[in-house]
Amino acid sequence: MASYKVEQQPHFETLQLHAGQIANKAGNGPRAVSIEPSVAYMFQNSDHGSELFKGSPGNVYSRLTNGTVDVLEQRMAALEGGVAAVAASSGQAAQLMTLLGLCDSGHNIVAAQNGLFGGTYGQFKQLFKKFNITIKFVPDVKPELFANAIDENTRAIFVESISNPNLILAPIAQLAEIAHERGIPLVVDNTCGLGGWLIRPIDHGADIIVHSTTKWIGGHGVAMGGMIIDSGCFDWDASPKFKGVFNEKYDPRIAFALKMKWEMLRDMGGCQTAFNAFLTLQGLETLSLRAQRHCDNSLSLAKWLEAHPKVAWVSYPGLKSHPDHARAGALLRENAFGGIVCFGIAGHPRELVDNLKLVSNLSHMGDAKTLIIHPSSTTNQSMSEEEVAASGVRRDLIRVSVGIENILDIIADFSQALQRVAGQP
């Protein structure tokens, strides 16, 4: 008979099903997480209401706290190895609340321009200047570039664990060391980290994680959402840049998460609805199963594309030709390299995209279905030539979010579409 080691901390596959919810075995209640569409919650008495508004556990008003959303928050904190999480209406909202919560007027954030999602770049370029907050762009994720850009007004380093769509893997441990030496947190967008299944940046020194739960976490393209996860590891009072900002008002163990909920979420209003949280939880329960299939299919498609005569180049961390292949082996889950494949063809991208039958052409990723987009003519079309060059997103880049269909069917669709490509750029 096989012996099994009983560990106190459940594994990822168990946490994605159970974290944040305690089944009522004594009663006759539902086993599934319930949707709580109520705007507000009743107080037991006046003293109870007063304590809730001081931050005691319990629900008050669904812009701040909601029973369904709370389960999702606890579950995501557990999966990412954090101490607390705060849900938001979208990934962009989560990112905005996080960085505005760290900065005041005159402060700055350091980020790599070639390692950012186009929507993030747009937010950084257009919105933050309205708050007199500067985004200091460095050209690459090389640690020394970040170190040289940090000054007395810098309040965070921001990177994507795996950038979209360039698929650059950030050197998280080195960046965390630099950030901590300068008394600032490392903020990591881990959307392409598949909900912590592929990579947990906190394990490598990151302090704050943001997600678009709309993507792989929900996994079915039916619910918008974002998430902020507090590692609980950054010592805010030890940094002259943050002394007294968080810990004097909030429990030091979860100070940043409490600021996000009781200040940023309260005042900005970017809350996640109970229904969207419920839909996201349905997807989250099968995340590990889908994630493995996403990664397996992506590697198979990348290898097939790399061998095709009409394909000019392929970018996927699982390929030995990828510049970050060695780093991927060190940072990511064994034999898993993510769910995005990018490539270019010897012809116009539209010739391929418009001839696909199974694969859907739309602006999304992380769906169970395979999706494709040509960023240059869609999400990045407003970029100048200088911005395109700085972003590293080539004009011919085609991004594929590889789904969980049978890989033979995915390849067959690309095969028939490539047959219709004339072969001239």
N, C-alpha and C positions, 0 to 999 in steps of 0.2 A: 504494500500500500504506500502511495506517495505521501510524503510529509509536507505540510504547508506552513510557512512561517507566518504567524499572525503579527501584523504590524499595527501600530496605533493609528498611523495616518493612512487612510484608504488611497488606492491608486486612482489615476486620472479617470479611468473608465467607470469607476464607482462614484467618484465625486461628481461627474457630469450628470449622474442620475439622482443623487441623493443630497448633495451639499445644500445647506440652506433650508431644508425642509425636514421636519420631524413628523413622521406618520403617527396619527392618533390611534394607537392600537386598542385603547380602552373604549373608544367611542365607535360610532358607526358613520364616520365622515368619509369624504372622498380621498382616494389615494393620490390622484393627480393634483398638481398645483391648481388652485382655484383662481378664476379671474375675479378681481375685486374692482369693479368699475366705479365704486363710490368716490365722490369728490372729497368727502371729509369723513372723519371718524369721531365717534362719541367719546367724551371724557367720563370717567367714573364719577368724578366730582371736581370741584374747582381746584383743589390742590393737585389732583392728577393732571388736569390741563396745564397748570402752571409748570409742573415738572417736565411734561412732554416738551414744552416750548423752551425749556432749559437744555434739552438734548437727551433726556432720559429715554430709554428704549420704548418704542411704541409708535403708532401711526397717528398723524395729525391731519394732514391735508395732502392730497395726492400730488401736488406740485413738489412736495418735499419727501413724503414717505407714503408708500403704498404696499400692501401685503404681498401682492404678486411681484411687484418690482423688487421688493426686498429679497425674495428668494433668488432672483436672478443676480442681484448684487452679491449676495453671499456666495453663490455658486461660482461666479467669475473670480472673486477674490481667492477662493480655495484653489481653483484651477491654475491661477497664475502665481500662487504662492504669496499673495498679499495679505494684509490684515483687515482691509475694508475696501469697499468699492462703492461708486456712485454712478448710477445709470443716467444717461442723457438721451435727448431726442434723436441724435445722430452722432456719427464719428466726428464731424466737423464741430458740433456743439461741445462734445467732450473735450476736444483739443482746445477750443477757444476758452472754455471755462478754466481749464488747467493752466494755460499760459497767462491769462489775465489774472488769475489768482496768485501767480508768482510775481507779477510785475506791477509797478506803479509807473506813472508818467515819467519818461526819461530813462527808463530801463531798456535792456535789450536781451534778445535770445540769439544764440548762435546755432545755425543749421547749415547743412550741406545742400547746395542748390541742385546737384545732380542726383540727390538721394531722396527726392520728395515727390509725392503724388501731385498731379497738376492742380487739384482742388486745394491742397494744402498750400502750394506755392501762391495761388491766387489769393487765398485768405491772408497769408503772410504779407504779400505785396500790397494789397489794397486796404485791408481792414485795420491792421494793427497801427498803422500810421495815424489813424483817427484818434487813437488813444495816446499818441506821442510815444509809442513803443516801437523800437527799431528791431528788425530782423537782420542780423549780420550774416550774410551768406558767405560761406567759404566754398571753394570750387569742388571739393571732394571730401570723402569721409576720413581722410588721413588724420590721425590723432593730433599730429603736430600743427595742422592748420587750425583746429579748434583751440588748441592751447595758445596759439599766437593771437587769436581773435578775442579771447576773453579779456574783459577789462573790469574796472570797479563797478560798472553799472550792469554787468551781465548777471542774469538771474537764472539761467538754465541753458543746458545743451539739449537740442531736440534732434532726434534721428528716427528713421524707420528701421525696424529690425531687418526686414528685407524690403528694399524700396520698390515701389510701384510706379512705372513699369520697368525700371532699369535693372531690377533684381540684384542690386548691390547689397551685400551683407555688411552691416555696420560692425566695427570692432568694439563691441559693447563694453567688454572688461577694461580695455585701454581708455575708452572715453569716460567710463565711470571713475576711473582713477584720476584722470585729469580734472573732471568736474568736482570731485570731492576734495582734491588738493586746493581748489580755488573756492571752496565753500558754497558750491551750487549743486542742485540736483540734476541727474540725467533723466530726461523724459523720453520714453520710447513708444512710438506707434507700433504696436505688435499685431496690426490687422492681418498681415500676411504670415504671421506666426501661428495661424489656425487656432486661436483661442488658448494658446499656451501648450497645445499638443506638440507642435513642431519645435518651438523654442520658448523658454520662460526667461525673459530678460532679467527678471529680478534675481535669478540664480547667478547671473553674471555681473551683478552690481548696479543694475538700473534701480531708480528710486520711485518713479511714477510711470505707469503704463496706461496708454489710451488705446481704445479699440473702436472700430466700426463694427458693431455686432450685426449689422445688416449683411455682412459678407458671410464667411464660413461658419461663424458661430450660429447664426440663424439658419443659414444654408439653403434656404428655399425661395429666396427672393420675395418674401411676403411681408416683412416687417422692418421698418427703419429703427435704428437704435445706435447708441454709443455707450462707452463705459470708461470710467476712470478708476484705476486701481492704485491704492496706496501701499507701498511695500512696508511701511512702518520702520524703515531702516535709517532714513535720513535724520540726523540730529539737528533740528532746526535751530535750537538755541546755541549750538556750538559754532554756528556760522554768524559772523558779524553782519552779513547781509540779510539775515532773517531773524535775528535775536528779538524775541518778544512778539513776532508777527503771528505765530501759530500757538506756541505752547502756553502762553500766559492766559489764553482764552479757552483752549480746548485740551482734551486729554492728550498728552504727548504721544501716546501709542498710536493714535489714529488722527492726529491733529490735521493733517492735510485733507483727509477724506471729510472730516467734519466741517472744515472751511468750505470745501466744495459744496456740501449739502446745505449748510445753514447760512451761507453767504452767496456763493456764485449761483447755485441752483435756485435759491429763493429769489434772488434779485434779477437773474436773467431769464428764468422761466423755461429753460430748455429741458423739460422733464420728459421721461419716457412714459407712454401710456401703459395701463395695466394689460390691455389687449395685446399690444406689441411685445410686452415682456412675456406674456403667455405664449405667443407664437414663437418667440426666440427660444424659450425654454423647451418647446417641442423639438426644435432642431438641435438644440444643445445636447439633448439626451443621446443622440447618435453621432456626435461630433467625431469621436475617435474612429468609428467605423468608416465614416465618409472621408475623413482626413487621410487615412491610409490609402483609400481608393483614389482620391484626388492625386496623391503623390505618385502612386504606382502608374496611373494613367499618364501623368505628366511626363514622367521619365521615359515611358514607352513612346509617347508622341514625339518628344524631343529627339530621341535617337532616330526615329523614323524620318523626321524632317531633316535632320543633319545629313542623312544619306541620300536625300532626294536631289536630283540634278537641277531642279528649278528653284531650289531654296539657296539663297546667297549666304545666309548666316543664321545661327540659332543661339539664343541665350537662355540657359537654364542651369542653375547651380549644381544639378546632378550630373552634368556633362563634364568630362575632364578638360574640355576646352574653355570652360567658364573661368574667368580670372579669380573668382572667390570659391572655387571648388574645394580647396583645402580648408578654408575657413568654414565652409558649410559642413564639412565632415566633423569639425571640432565643436560647432555651435548647435547644430540641428540634431533632431532625433535620428538614430541610426537608420540608414537606408531610406531616408525621407528628405525631400528637397523642396517641397512646396507645390502649390497648385497653379502656378502661372508659368507659361512658356511664351517667350517672345522670339520673333524671327523676321527676316526680310526675304523677299523673293526677287527673282530676275524678271520683273514686270511690275505693273502698277498694282498696289495692294487691293484696289477695288475689284480687279479682275478675279482675285481669289475670294474676297469677302462676299461679293454679290452672287457667287456661284455655289456657295455652301447651302446645303439643304437641311441637315440635321442641326448644325451649329447655328446659334442665334447671334445676330449682329446687334449689340446693345451696350450701353454704358453701365456695366455692373461686373462684379466678379464674386467668386465664392459660392455660386449657385450650384445645386446638384446637377444642373444641365451645363453643357459646354457652351461657352460664350466667346465672342470675338469682337474686337474693335480696332480701328485704325486711329490711334490717338491724334496724329497730326492733323487729320481732317475733321476731328470732332472735339474732344475734350481740350486739346492743346492748340486749336486753330487760331486763337487770339494772341499767341506768343509771337514776339518779334524774332527775326533771325538770330539776334544776339541772345535772346532768352532761350531759344531752341538749342543753340550751341552750348550755353552754360548748363542747361538741364540735362544734356546728354541723351535726350529722347530723339532718336533719329527720325527723319521724315518718312523713312520706309518701314519703321517699326510696326509690327502687327502683334497685338497682345491677345493671347488665348487664356481664358480661365477654364481649365480642363475639368470637365464634370466627371460623374461617376457612371456614365453609360458603359457598355461593353467597349473596350478599347478598340476592338476590330471594327466596330461601327464608326467610331470617331475617325480612325485612320482612313477608312473607306470614303468618308465624306471629304476629307482633305485630299485624298487621292483623285477623286473625280473632279474636284474644283481646280486642283493644280493642272489637270489635263487641259483645262480651258484657258489657262494663262498663256499669253502669247510668248512670253519670255523676254520681252524688251522693257527695260525700266522706263 
